[in-house]
Every structure is written in structure tokens, then in C-alpha cells.
Amino acid sequence: MAPDSAALLGLLAVLTVLAPVLTAVVWDRGGGWRRTARRATTAGFCLLTLASTVLTAANRQAEMYPSWSDLLGATAGTSAVPADPRSGQDPSPGRFTTIGVAGTASGVSLPVLAYLPAAYDAAPGARFPVIEALDGFPGSPATWVRGLGVAGYLDSEISAGRMAPTVVLFPPQTTDPALDTECTNLAGGPRMETYLTVDVPAAARARLRVRADRAGWGLIGYSAGGYCATNLLLRHPDRYLAGASLSGYADPGIRVGDGSEHTTNDDRWRLRHLPLPAVALYLASARTDVHATRDTAALAALAHAPISLTTAFLPVGGHNMQTWRALEPTAFDWLSSWLAAPSATGPGGGRAGRTAS
């Protein structure tokens, strides 16, 4: 049983119910130090089972520790491909693979999960657009696969023609599941911004048939990953054409260590004080998600030409998987409408995406 499995959660829930029953049965038995020891042991067991159940339920929602190796202290990245929840009956299903990333620029070397559309194998001479998909915190790349069912959505949208065949990368955003980086270069910590914007694209271009030009690269993320998608797009318009934020924020909400959380890593500050890049930005949230909607409205008020802005709101919904599942297909379709199409003419050839104006 994985640490985020339903079976483990069910077992712990049963033990949580049985623990007080056991405590009541043995509470007044015996005397002296033995009774004291039994009381302390059973009371401790009640607390342990309750805490374990709550933490497992939270982990199942966030998938912070999807495997025992993650929980016991292994690195955040994993070369294992998460179990694909699709039934196998989806039209033209894509497949998952893993690519190694040598942290030449960042010093961070973590493998990256990659979705390859069916056309990747059917058209061996083509080069495909790329989307980097960024998860929330706590979370992991596996959350996209198991929590958000991304493979089924991608298969469906591509098969229906609403989305061009696209390679989607799911890079880790931290070297430690307990460390929130918000995709920044932490002072004295991991350089995740450099990893995501330099090392990951370099590895993808070297190991996969993907477009090398900016017109073929986009970003998407939910929650903290939504902030990452917006922030990295604005900071690196030479590398990415478009980005989509689902329930994202305007600032990292952490201490980066160089003060940039109040300036260049605060997207409101950036939009007010720095030249605006020619990029396409998609901001979406549920209106009842107060924090995300407030920041989405603030960014939307500041973003103007040459930024091409699109906003989308669900009338109700929380900061949760159900909301992101509802927003996910349209966001991927929107990104695909901006990115350059698959090309058979070389690394950067073929039809260019629309200009962001």
C-alpha cells in the first residue's frame, strides 16, 4: 500500500475507530504501574491512529509523498512513471516516459516525467510543441497523473482536434518534498528557476523530438504551480510564448532570500515597474476561491498590450482538485491555440503560433 492509497487510509480509519474502544476496555483493568502503563499506551495509540489518519488523508489529497521512498527521505524526483489511471480505451492514447536532466546550469539533477502524444510515435520525423506543467505545494508531478487525470484529458483534447499533438513535461519543483521553492532560485537553496527554464528545456531538446523555438514552448500550473507558470513566463519571455495559471497567485508567499519576493518575483510589482513582454497569459480560478480570485483580478488589471490576456472564472468552486479538473481541458486547448504546431521541417520550422499582441 502506497502512503497515499485508499487502502491505507481505510485501514487507518478503522484503527482510529477501534482505538477508543480498546482504551475503554482496558482502562480500569489491573492496578499499580501496569494499569498506568496500559492507560498511557492505549491513549497514545488513540492519538497516533487519529494523527496518522488525518495526515494520510491530507497526503492523499495533495500527493506530497506518493511513495514510501519519498516519505522516508528520498529525493523529490523519481524515475518511476506513476500508474496511469486511464482505462486503456481512450482514443489514440499517448504514453509516459522519463528523461534524465543533468543540472548543468542549476546544479539540480532530477528526472522529468514526460507525456508523448500518439502522434509522437506515428510521425517519427516531426518535432512537437512543449508545455511544462507545474504542480502545487504540497504536491508532485504524480499529482497531474493521478489526481488530475491529465493523460485522459490530453488524449481526449488531442483526439478531438481541440489541441495539437503536444509533448507535456512534468518536472519536479523542489529537491525536498517539504521545501517550497515556488520555482525560484532560493538564496542558499536549490536553483529551481534555472533548472526549470534552462536545464529541463535543454534535456528535452536533446532527448526528445521537440521544437526548439520560443513559439513552441508554454507553461501551465495550478495553485503554487499557477504562480510559477505566470512568473516564469513574465521572467523568461525569450523562452516561452504562453502560460496558463489555474488558481494561481501574484507572489510566491515564501522568503526567497534576496528580497525578490517583494520585487521581481512579485508579478504585480513586475507588471507595474518593468517593460511588459509580448506573451499570451491565461488566468483562471473559481470566483469563490477568494485568494486566487483576488490575485487573478489584480494581475488582470495590470496586464495590457503587448501582453495578450485571457481570463476565465468558474462561478463556484474551491482551491481543490475538482476545480482544477474543470479548468484543465480548456486551459490546455488555449495554450495549444497559441503554440506553434508540430513541424516536420526541423527544430523550429513549421507554422508559427499567433503573435501575442
C-alpha positions, 0 to 999 in steps of 0.5 A, spaced: 500 500 500 502 506 497 502 512 503 497 515 499 492 509 497 485 508 499 487 502 502 491 505 507 487 510 509 481 505 510 485 501 514 487 507 518 480 509 519 478 503 522 484 503 527 482 510 529 475 507 530 477 501 534 482 505 538 477 508 543 474 502 544 480 498 546 482 504 551 475 503 554 476 496 555 482 496 558 482 502 562 480 500 569 483 493 568 489 491 573 492 496 578 499 499 580 504 501 574 501 496 569 494 499 569 498 506 568 502 503 563 496 500 559 492 507 560 498 511 557 499 506 551 492 505 549 491 513 549 497 514 545 495 509 540 488 513 540 492 519 538 497 516 533 491 512 529 487 519 529 494 523 527 496 518 522 489 518 519 488 525 518 495 526 515 494 520 510 488 523 508 491 530 507 497 526 503 492 523 499 489 529 497 495 533 495 500 527 493 506 530 497 509 523 498 506 518 493 511 513 495 514 510 501 521 512 498 519 519 498 516 519 505 522 516 508 527 521 505 528 520 498 529 525 493 523 529 490 524 526 483 523 519 481 524 515 475 518 511 476 512 513 471 506 513 476 500 508 474 496 511 469 489 511 471 486 511 464 482 505 462 486 503 456 480 505 451 481 512 450 482 514 443 489 514 440 492 514 447 499 517 448 504 514 453 509 516 459 516 516 459 522 519 463 528 523 461 534 524 465 536 532 466 543 533 468 543 540 472 548 543 468 546 550 469 542 549 476 546 544 479 539 540 480 539 533 477 532 530 477 528 526 472 522 529 468 516 525 467 514 526 460 507 525 456 508 523 448 502 524 444 500 518 439 502 522 434 509 522 437 510 515 435 506 515 428 510 521 425 517 519 427 520 525 423 516 531 426 518 535 432 512 537 437 510 543 441 512 543 449 508 545 455 511 544 462 506 543 467 507 545 474 504 542 480 502 545 487 505 545 494 504 540 497 504 536 491 508 532 485 508 531 478 504 524 480 499 529 482 497 531 474 497 523 473 493 521 478 489 526 481 488 530 475 487 525 470 491 529 465 493 523 460 485 522 459 484 529 458 490 530 453 488 524 449 481 526 449 483 534 447 488 531 442 483 526 439 478 531 438 482 536 434 481 541 440 489 541 441 495 539 437 499 533 438 503 536 444 509 533 448 507 535 456 513 535 461 512 534 468 518 536 472 519 536 479 519 543 483 523 542 489 529 537 491 525 536 498 518 534 498 517 539 504 521 545 501 517 550 497 521 553 492 515 556 488 520 555 482 525 560 484 532 560 485 532 560 493 538 564 496 542 558 499 537 553 496 536 549 490 536 553 483 529 551 481 528 557 476 534 555 472 533 548 472 526 549 470 527 554 464 534 552 462 536 545 464 529 541 463 528 545 456 535 543 454 534 535 456 528 535 452 531 538 446 536 533 446 532 527 448 526 528 445 523 530 438 521 537 440 521 544 437 526 548 439 523 555 438 520 560 443 513 559 439 513 552 441 514 552 448 508 554 454 507 553 461 501 551 465 500 550 473 495 550 478 495 553 485 503 554 487 504 551 480 499 557 477 504 562 480 510 559 477 507 558 470 505 566 470 512 568 473 516 564 469 513 566 463 513 574 465 521 572 467 523 568 461 519 571 455 525 569 450 523 562 452 516 561 452 510 564 448 504 562 453 502 560 460 496 558 463 495 559 471 489 555 474 488 558 481 494 561 481 497 567 485 501 574 484 507 572 489 510 566 491 508 567 499 515 564 501 522 568 503 526 567 497 532 570 500 534 576 496 528 580 497 525 578 490 519 576 493 517 583 494 520 585 487 521 581 481 518 575 483 512 579 485 508 579 478 504 585 480 510 589 482 513 586 475 507 588 471 507 595 474 515 597 474 518 593 468 517 593 460 511 588 459 513 582 454 509 580 448 506 573 451 499 570 451 497 569 459 491 565 461 488 566 468 483 562 471 480 560 478 473 559 481 470 566 483 469 563 490 476 561 491 477 568 494 485 568 494 486 566 487 480 570 485 483 576 488 490 575 485 487 573 478 483 580 478 489 584 480 494 581 475 488 582 470 488 589 471 495 590 470 496 586 464 495 590 457 498 590 450 503 587 448 501 582 453 495 578 450 490 576 456 485 571 457 481 570 463 476 565 465 472 564 472 468 558 474 462 561 478 463 556 484 468 552 486 474 551 491 482 551 491 481 543 490 482 538 485 475 538 482 476 545 480 482 544 477 479 538 473 474 543 470 479 548 468 484 543 465 481 541 458 480 548 456 486 551 459 490 546 455 486 547 448 488 555 449 495 554 450 495 549 444 491 555 440 497 559 441 503 554 440 506 553 434 504 546 431 508 540 430 513 541 424 516 536 420 521 541 417 526 541 423 527 544 430 523 550 429 520 550 422 513 549 421 507 554 422 508 559 427 503 560 433 499 567 433 503 573 435 501 575 442 499 582 441 
